[in-house]
Amino acid sequence: MGNKVEMVKEVQNKVNDLDVAQTRLEEVLEGLEATKVEGQQELAQLHEELAKVEQVKETSTEAQGVRDALKRIQELQSEIELQHGFNGAMDNKTHQVMLEEAESFYKVYNQLKLMYKPMLKATIADASMNSITEDIEQVQAVVSKANSLFSQAKSLLIDSGAIEASKASVRFPEGTSVHMNQRGLDIEELRDLQKVFTDLDRKLFQPVR
């Protein structure tokens, strides 16, 4: 009994670690996206100013005004080219950083998977008619949270452009490979046991009619 309780607690703690890693992934993406938005806004402002200066050039009746406009147009075109380069570099940086951060998440997830099966077996071995409902609720909480976090992390990677939605398997910078469409954790064996207990209870303890 103590062994099962300890294993359940360790798995729950690992799910908490996974939650922290997923939150970190969200925060990193938010920061990167904020920088990208600033870059896009800066580019839009430059294009807006360029349009105004070109209008001045077309409508100016003074030679100096035209010369000043032409000079500013050249400056703006250079700034726009630089901003385009910065924005493109930020896209690449976002992809790289997200893959690096996601690898930390999936390392924790893989650790959780290794811990989960022994915990499930210990829960099944220790289960009884009286405990099975509580056992399922406890393990289901772990499974639901872990699977949800996995799905959220995958969505973040897709939204950031770090991976394509159609990509089934991803190899991360440090070599961690993850099948993105994997089934996830489940409690089918525990539910099978619940059915056995339910049938047994019906046969042994329910009044015959």
N, C-alpha and C positions, 0 to 999 in steps of 0.2 A: 504493500500500500504506500509506504513512504517513498519507495522508488518511483512509483507512478506519479505521486504528487510532485516530487522533485523534477521529474522529466517534463511534466506539464508546465511547471513554473519556468523551466529553462526555455521551453518553446515559446511561452508567452513573452518572456523577456526578449527573445530573438525577434519576435513579431514587432515588439516596441522598437528595437534597433532598426528594423526594416522601415517602420513608420518614420523614424528620424531621417533615414537615408532618402526616403521619398520626399519628405518635406524640404530637405536640402536641395534636391533636384529641382523642385518647384521654385525655390528661392533663387537658385542660380539662373534658371531660365527667365524669371521675372527681371532680374538685373540685366541680363544680356538683351532682352527684348526692349527694355527701357532705353538702353544705349542705342539700339537699332532705330527706335522710333525718333530719338533725338536727331540721328543722322538723316533720316528720311525727311524730317521737318526742316532741317537745315538745307537740304537739297531743294525742297519745295520753295523755300524762301529765296534761294539763289536764282531759281528759274523765274520766280515772280519779279525779282528785281531786274533780271536780264530782259524780261518782256517790257518793263517800264522804260529801261534805258534805250532799248531798240526803238520804242515809240518816240522817245525824245529825239533820237538821231533822225528819224524820218520826218519829224515835224519842225525841227529846229531851223531857224532862218539865219542863224549866225554860224560862221565858220568855226569859231572857237567852241561853240556848243556842240557841233558835230564832232570835232576832234576829241573833246572831253568824253563824249558819249562812246566814241570808238575805242578810246583807251579803257574806259570802264567795261565795255563789252568784252574786251580781251581778258581783262582781269577776272571777270565773272566766269568766263568760259574755262579759264584755268582752275578757278575755285570749284566749279561744277565737276570738272574732270577729277580733281583730287577727292572731292566728296564721294563721287561714284566709286572711286578706288577704296575709300575708307568703308563705305557701306558694304561693298563686296567682301572686303577683308573681315568685317564683322559677321557676315553670314558664315564664312568659313570658320571663324573663331567659335561662333555659337555651336556649330556642328561638332567641332573637336572637343570643346569644353563639356558639352552635354554627354558625349560618348564617354569621356573620362569620369564624370560624376556618376553616370549611369552604371559604369562598371563597378563602382563601390556598392551601389544598390544591389546589383545582381550577385555580387560576391556574398552579401549577407543573405540574399534569397536562397542561394545554393546551400549555404550553411543551414538555413532553416529546413530545407528539403531533407538534408541528411539527418537532422534531428527529429523530423516529424514522424517518420515511419516507426522508429523504435518507440516513440511516445504513444502512437496509435496502438501498437501491439500490446504495450504495457496496460493501456486503458482497457483494451478488449479482454486481456487476461484477468484483470481485476474487476471487471464489470459484473453486476448482478441484476436481478429483476428490479431491485429497489433503487439501484444507482444508474441504470441505463439511460433514463431520460436526462438526468443531470449531466452524465458523461457526454451525451450527444450535444447538449447545449454548450458545454465547455469547449469541446473540440470544434464544433461548428463555428464558434466565435473566432477561433484561431484561423480556421480555414477561410472563412468569409473575409476576414481582414487581410490575410496574406494574399489571397487571390485578387482582391480589390486593389491592393497596393501595386501588385504586378501589372494589372491592367492600366492603372493610372500612370505608372512609369512609362509603359509602352506608348501611351497616348501623348505624353510629354515629348518623347523622342520623335514621334511622327509629326506633332505640331511644330516642333522646332526645326524640322527638316533634316535632323540628324540621321534618320533612317526612313526608308520608304514603307508605306503601309503594307505593300505586297511582299516585303522581305520576310521570309520565314525564319532565317537564322542570321544572327549578328555576331561577329567576332570583334571584341572590344580591344582598345589599344594595348593592354597588358596581356592579351591572349585569352581572356575569358570568353567562351562561346555560349550563346544562349539561343534556344529555340523559342522564338517569340510567340508561336501559336500553341505552346504546350498546354496540356489539359489543366494543369494546376493541381493543388491539393484537394483531396476528397475524403469523405467519411463513409463510403459505401459499405466497407466491411463492418463498421460499427452499426450501421443501419440494418445490415443483414442479421447481426446478432440481436438487435432489438426485435426484429420479426420473429426470430426463434423464441425469444423470451415471451413475446406476446402470444404466440401459438401455444407455448407450454403453459402459460398462465390460463389461457382459455380452456385447455384440456384438464388441468389439475384443480383449478380454483373456482371456475365459473359454474354456477348451479346448472344441473342438467334439466332441460325442459322437455 
